[in-house]
């Protein structure tokens, strides 16, 4: 019996080591081979399922993965219809299909990791990010030396300009995901305060070293919203997700005409804000869409492939780099069209949050709402929405929360469903008032 237990522990450690290594590789480069390598956890999960199937865990975790897959397929079906109507180029169709495949793979990887490791799958994914960032940090120290690196850090934090060592540490997608994991450990994790502090502290260190200004601002807003949730009375927490989700959806919707009709450009010029050619890019892409109910969209991956195609023709627009539009909200609108975009906003900001809150608990729903707010702020001027590691991080923390749906926070609040907890608390307050 002891030999059997030891063999299981050894096999578990082997699988965990393999997963951490492939995650490090995936975080290191957002290219085809690392993405494919991350799929190794899928056959591992299938192998474990065949040996000793855990149907309860599959049932518990599959709900969110199912709706994510349905959402991806609906977007793809809409894109196919658009491609047929618009008679788009074959390369747009092939690239859009490739993106769908990796989105589905992304969901399966996250599901498989949590099935194999439980909530530890979140930790191991974060270990992969730590490992990759540690390698980059060592490369920077070797290249610029300890003294030079320290000077670069001081220069960046005093002037805002990233030079030398700090330019090496600026890894956009990886810097972005640390806030997602921090929110998971704040809202969901059952670890002791000391252990949480270690995970959050290391994540915060690498996040700050990445020094992405828009991400720093959005992280500050996410922190304020998190504090707001925890100071609210339990009976008010059940509507916290809607309190965030509805404004996010409305502002994102209005953001499209704000850009399309030149108000974004006017505002930036009024306050003399340097947008790093974003205005030129928005103007360049303006003729590919309209803000009207009859705009049906251009299909998955259209904007990226359009800019790439224009770049290969050596065309330029006022000196702007024609590669990324740096506005994932606008990109989504152009891809999905007027009504498709509205449906996407509803799904992201309201449906998913309510589903998570109902099935995984109040704190999981609140975590998702804050992550969503953080994400949309970054998407408004960035291009991290389609990054493989970003999507993997979001899906894995939500499914990880599903693995810990019966959790304790602050040592006193146990709940199966956050709504039930809030309702019970409200009933107790009413009884106390009557007494």
C-alpha positions in Angstrom: 0.0 0.0 0.0 2.8 2.4 0.9 4.6 1.6 -2.4 1.4 2.3 -4.3 1.0 5.6 -2.5 4.6 6.6 -3.2 4.2 5.7 -6.9 1.1 8.0 -7.1 3.0 10.8 -5.4 5.9 10.4 -7.8 3.6 10.3 -10.8 1.8 13.4 -9.6 5.1 15.3 -9.0 6.2 14.3 -12.5 3.0 15.6 -14.1 3.2 18.8 -12.1 6.8 19.3 -13.2 6.0 18.8 -16.8 3.0 21.2 -16.6 5.0 23.9 -15.0 7.8 23.6 -17.6 5.4 23.8 -20.5 3.6 26.8 -18.9 7.0 28.5 -18.6 7.6 27.9 -22.2 4.1 29.1 -23.1 4.6 32.3 -21.1 8.0 32.9 -22.6 6.7 33.1 -26.2 3.2 33.6 -27.6 4.0 31.6 -30.8 2.7 28.4 -32.3 5.0 25.8 -30.7 4.6 26.9 -27.0 0.8 26.9 -27.5 0.9 23.4 -28.8 3.3 22.3 -26.0 0.7 23.4 -23.4 -1.7 20.8 -24.8 0.4 18.0 -23.1 -1.8 18.4 -20.0 -4.9 17.2 -22.0 -3.7 13.6 -22.6 -2.4 13.5 -19.1 -5.9 14.4 -17.8 -7.4 11.8 -20.1 -4.9 9.2 -18.9 -5.9 9.9 -15.2 -9.6 9.9 -16.1 -9.3 6.5 -17.7 -7.5 5.1 -14.7 -9.8 6.5 -12.0 -12.6 8.7 -13.4 -13.8 11.5 -11.1 -17.2 12.3 -12.5 -18.1 14.6 -9.6 -15.1 16.8 -10.4 -15.9 16.7 -14.2 -19.5 17.8 -13.4 -18.4 20.5 -11.0 -15.8 22.0 -13.4 -17.4 21.5 -16.8 -20.1 24.1 -16.6 -18.0 27.2 -17.2 -15.8 25.4 -19.8 -19.0 24.4 -21.6 -20.3 28.0 -21.8 -16.9 29.2 -22.9 -16.8 26.7 -25.7 -20.3 27.6 -26.8 -19.4 31.2 -26.8 -16.4 30.6 -29.0 -18.4 28.4 -31.4 -21.2 31.1 -31.7 -18.6 33.7 -32.6 -17.1 31.4 -35.2 -20.5 30.6 -36.7 -21.2 34.3 -36.9 -17.8 34.8 -38.6 -18.5 32.1 -41.1 -21.8 33.8 -42.1 -20.0 37.2 -42.4 -17.2 35.6 -44.5 -19.7 34.2 -46.9 -21.7 37.4 -47.2 -18.6 39.6 -47.6 -16.7 37.1 -49.8 -13.6 37.6 -47.7 -10.1 36.5 -48.7 -9.2 32.9 -47.9 -6.4 34.0 -45.6 -8.8 35.8 -43.3 -10.9 32.6 -43.0 -7.9 30.3 -42.3 -6.5 32.6 -39.7 -9.8 33.1 -38.0 -10.3 29.3 -37.9 -6.8 28.9 -36.4 -7.7 31.4 -33.7 -10.9 29.5 -32.8 -8.9 26.3 -32.5 -6.4 27.8 -30.1 -9.3 29.3 -28.1 -10.8 25.9 -27.7 -7.4 24.4 -26.8 -7.0 27.1 -24.2 -10.2 26.1 -22.5 -9.3 22.4 -22.6 -5.9 23.1 -21.1 -7.3 25.0 -18.2 -10.0 22.4 -17.6 -7.5 19.6 -17.8 -5.0 21.3 -15.4 -7.7 21.8 -12.7 -9.0 18.3 -13.2 -5.6 16.8 -12.7 -4.3 19.0 -9.9 -7.4 20.5 -8.4 -7.0 24.1 -7.2 -3.2 23.5 -7.3 -3.5 23.9 -11.0 -3.8 27.7 -10.5 -0.6 27.6 -8.3 1.3 25.6 -10.9 0.3 28.0 -13.7 1.5 30.9 -11.6 4.8 29.0 -10.9 5.3 28.8 -14.7 4.9 32.6 -14.9 7.3 33.1 -12.0 9.9 30.8 -13.6 9.7 32.6 -16.9 9.9 36.0 -15.3 12.9 34.8 -13.2 14.7 33.7 -16.3 14.1 37.1 -17.9 15.2 38.9 -14.8 18.5 36.9 -14.7 19.1 37.6 -18.4 18.6 41.4 -17.7 21.0 41.3 -14.7 23.7 39.4 -16.7 23.4 41.9 -19.6 23.3 45.1 -17.6 24.9 44.1 -14.4 23.5 44.7 -10.8 24.5 48.3 -10.6 23.3 49.2 -14.1 20.0 47.4 -13.5 19.5 49.3 -10.3 20.2 52.6 -12.0 17.6 51.6 -14.7 15.0 50.8 -12.1 15.5 54.1 -10.4 15.4 56.0 -13.7 12.2 54.3 -14.7 10.4 55.0 -11.4 11.6 58.6 -11.4 11.0 59.6 -15.0 8.6 56.9 -16.4 11.0 56.1 -19.2 12.0 52.4 -19.5 15.7 51.8 -20.4 18.0 48.9 -20.3 17.1 46.4 -17.6 13.5 47.7 -17.3 12.9 47.5 -21.0 13.8 43.8 -20.7 11.4 43.3 -17.8 8.5 44.8 -19.8 6.7 41.7 -20.9 3.2 42.9 -21.8 1.0 39.8 -21.6 2.8 38.3 -18.6 2.7 41.6 -16.6 -1.0 41.7 -17.3 -1.8 38.2 -15.9 -0.3 38.8 -12.5 -3.2 41.0 -11.4 -5.6 38.1 -12.4 -3.8 35.7 -10.1 -3.6 38.3 -7.3 -7.4 38.7 -7.4 -7.8 34.9 -7.2 -5.7 34.7 -4.0 -7.6 37.7 -2.6 -11.1 36.4 -3.3 -10.9 32.6 -3.6 -7.8 30.9 -2.2 -8.1 29.0 1.1 -4.5 29.3 2.0 -3.2 30.9 5.2 -2.7 34.7 5.2 1.1 34.1 5.2 1.0 31.8 2.2 -1.3 34.2 0.3 1.0 37.1 1.1 4.0 35.2 -0.5 2.1 34.5 -3.7 0.6 38.0 -3.9 4.0 39.6 -3.0 6.0 37.8 -5.7 3.2 38.5 -8.3 3.2 42.2 -7.3 7.0 42.4 -7.6 7.0 41.0 -11.2 3.9 43.1 -12.0 5.6 46.3 -10.8 8.8 45.5 -12.6 6.9 45.1 -15.8 5.9 48.8 -15.4 3.0 49.0 -17.9 1.4 52.4 -17.0 -2.2 51.6 -18.3 -2.0 48.2 -16.4 -0.9 50.0 -13.3 -3.9 52.3 -13.5 -6.4 49.5 -14.2 -4.9 47.5 -11.3 -5.4 50.4 -8.9 -9.0 50.6 -10.0 -9.4 46.8 -9.5 -7.9 47.1 -6.1 -10.4 49.8 -5.1 -13.3 47.7 -6.3 -12.0 44.7 -4.4 -11.9 46.8 -1.2 -15.4 48.0 -1.9 -16.7 44.4 -2.1 -15.2 43.4 1.2 -16.5 46.5 3.1 -20.0 45.9 1.8 -22.5 44.1 4.0 -23.2 40.6 2.8 -26.8 41.4 1.8 -25.5 44.1 -0.7 -22.7 41.9 -2.2 -25.1 39.8 -4.3 -25.5 42.8 -6.7 -21.9 43.7 -6.8 -21.3 42.0 -10.1 -24.1 43.9 -11.8 -22.9 47.1 -10.2 -19.7 46.7 -12.1 -20.8 44.7 -15.2 -23.6 47.0 -16.5 -21.5 50.2 -16.5 -18.6 48.3 -18.2 -20.9 47.1 -20.9 -22.5 50.6 -21.5 -19.2 52.5 -21.5 -17.7 49.9 -23.9 -20.6 50.2 -26.2 -20.4 54.0 -26.3 -16.7 53.8 -26.7 -17.1 52.7 -30.3 -18.8 55.9 -31.6 -16.5 57.9 -29.3 -13.7 56.7 -31.5 -15.5 56.5 -34.8 -16.6 60.1 -34.8 -13.4 61.6 -33.7 -14.2 62.3 -30.0 -11.3 60.2 -28.8 -8.9 62.1 -31.0 -10.4 65.5 -29.9 -10.1 64.5 -26.2 -6.5 63.3 -26.5 -5.5 66.5 -28.3 -7.4 68.7 -25.9 -5.4 67.3 -22.9 -2.2 66.9 -25.0 -1.9 63.2 -24.4 0.5 61.1 -26.4 -1.3 58.1 -27.7 1.7 56.6 -29.5 0.1 56.6 -33.0 -3.2 55.0 -31.7 -5.2 57.9 -33.3 -3.5 57.3 -36.6 -4.3 53.6 -36.4 -7.9 54.2 -35.5 -8.2 56.6 -38.4 -6.5 54.2 -40.8 -9.0 51.4 -39.9 -12.1 53.7 -39.8 -13.2 52.8 -43.3 -13.6 49.1 -42.5 -16.6 49.6 -40.2 -19.6 51.8 -39.3 -21.5 52.3 -36.1 -24.9 51.4 -37.4 -27.3 48.5 -36.7 -26.8 47.1 -40.2 -23.0 46.6 -39.7 -22.6 42.8 -39.7 -18.9 42.7 -38.9 -15.8 41.4 -40.7 -15.2 38.1 -39.0 -12.6 36.7 -36.6 -9.1 38.0 -36.8 -9.9 40.5 -39.6 -8.2 43.5 -38.1 -4.9 41.8 -37.4 -4.7 40.2 -40.8 -5.8 43.3 -42.5 -3.0 45.3 -40.9 -0.5 42.5 -41.6 -1.6 42.4 -45.2 -1.2 46.2 -45.6 2.2 46.0 -43.9 3.4 43.4 -46.4 2.6 45.9 -49.2 4.9 48.4 -47.5 2.1 50.8 -47.1 2.2 53.3 -44.2 -0.2 55.7 -42.6 1.4 58.9 -41.2 4.3 56.8 -39.9 2.2 54.5 -37.8 3.3 50.9 -37.3 0.6 48.8 -39.0 0.6 45.7 -36.9 -1.7 46.0 -33.8 -4.6 48.3 -33.4 -4.1 48.6 -29.6 -7.8 48.6 -28.9 -9.3 45.2 -28.4 -12.8 46.6 -27.8 -12.8 48.2 -31.2 -11.3 45.1 -32.7 -14.1 43.0 -31.3 -16.7 45.4 -32.7 -15.2 45.2 -36.2 -15.0 41.4 -36.0 -18.5 40.8 -34.7 -20.6 43.7 -36.0 -23.2 45.9 -34.2 -25.5 43.2 -32.8 -22.8 40.6 -32.3 -20.8 43.1 -30.3 -23.9 43.8 -28.1 -24.3 40.1 -27.5 -20.6 39.7 -26.6 -20.8 42.6 -24.1 -23.9 40.9 -22.5 -22.1 37.6 -22.3 -18.9 39.0 -20.8 -20.3 41.6 -18.4 -23.6 40.1 -17.3 -24.3 36.4 -18.2 -20.9 34.9 -17.3 -20.8 36.9 -14.0 -24.3 35.8 -13.0 -23.6 32.2 -14.0 -20.3 32.1 -12.0 -22.0 33.7 -9.0 -24.9 31.2 -9.1 -22.8 28.1 -9.6 -19.4 28.9 -8.0 -20.4 31.3 -5.3 -20.6 35.0 -4.5 -16.8 35.5 -4.1 -16.1 33.8 -7.4 -18.7 36.0 -9.1 -17.1 39.1 -7.5 -13.6 38.0 -8.6 -14.8 37.6 -12.2 -16.5 41.0 -12.1 -13.3 42.7 -11.0 -11.2 40.8 -13.5 -13.6 41.8 -16.2 -13.4 45.5 -15.2 -9.6 45.3 -15.1 -9.6 43.6 -18.5 -11.9 46.0 -20.3 -9.9 49.0 -19.1 -6.7 47.5 -20.6 -8.5 46.4 -23.8 -9.6 50.0 -24.4 -6.1 50.9 -25.4 -4.3 47.6 -25.5 -4.2 44.3 -27.4 -4.1 41.5 -24.7 -7.5 40.1 -25.2 -6.4 37.4 -27.7 -3.1 36.6 -26.0 -3.0 32.9 -25.3 -1.6 33.2 -21.7 -4.1 35.9 -20.8 -7.1 33.8 -21.8 -5.5 30.7 -20.1 -5.0 32.6 -16.9 -8.6 33.9 -16.8 -10.2 30.6 -17.5 -8.0 28.7 -15.1 -8.7 31.0 -12.1 -12.5 30.8 -12.7 -12.4 27.0 -13.1 -10.1 26.9 -10.1 -12.7 28.8 -8.2 -15.3 26.2 -9.2 -13.0 23.6 -7.7 -13.2 25.5 -4.4 -16.9 26.4 -4.6 -17.4 25.5 -0.9 -14.9 28.0 0.7 -14.2 29.9 3.8 -13.2 33.6 3.9 -12.1 35.5 7.0 -12.6 32.2 8.9 -16.3 32.8 9.5 -18.1 33.0 6.1 -18.8 29.5 4.7 -21.0 29.3 1.7 -22.1 26.9 -1.1 -23.8 29.7 -3.0 -23.0 33.3 -2.3 -26.6 34.3 -2.8 -27.7 31.9 -0.1 -25.2 33.4 2.3 -26.3 37.0 1.6 -30.0 36.0 2.0 -29.4 34.2 5.3 -27.5 37.2 6.6 -30.3 39.5 5.6 -32.9 37.3 7.3 -30.8 37.3 10.5 -30.6 41.1 10.4 -34.3 41.4 10.0 -35.0 39.0 12.9 -32.5 41.0 15.1 -34.4 44.2 14.2 -37.7 42.7 15.1 -36.4 41.4 18.5 
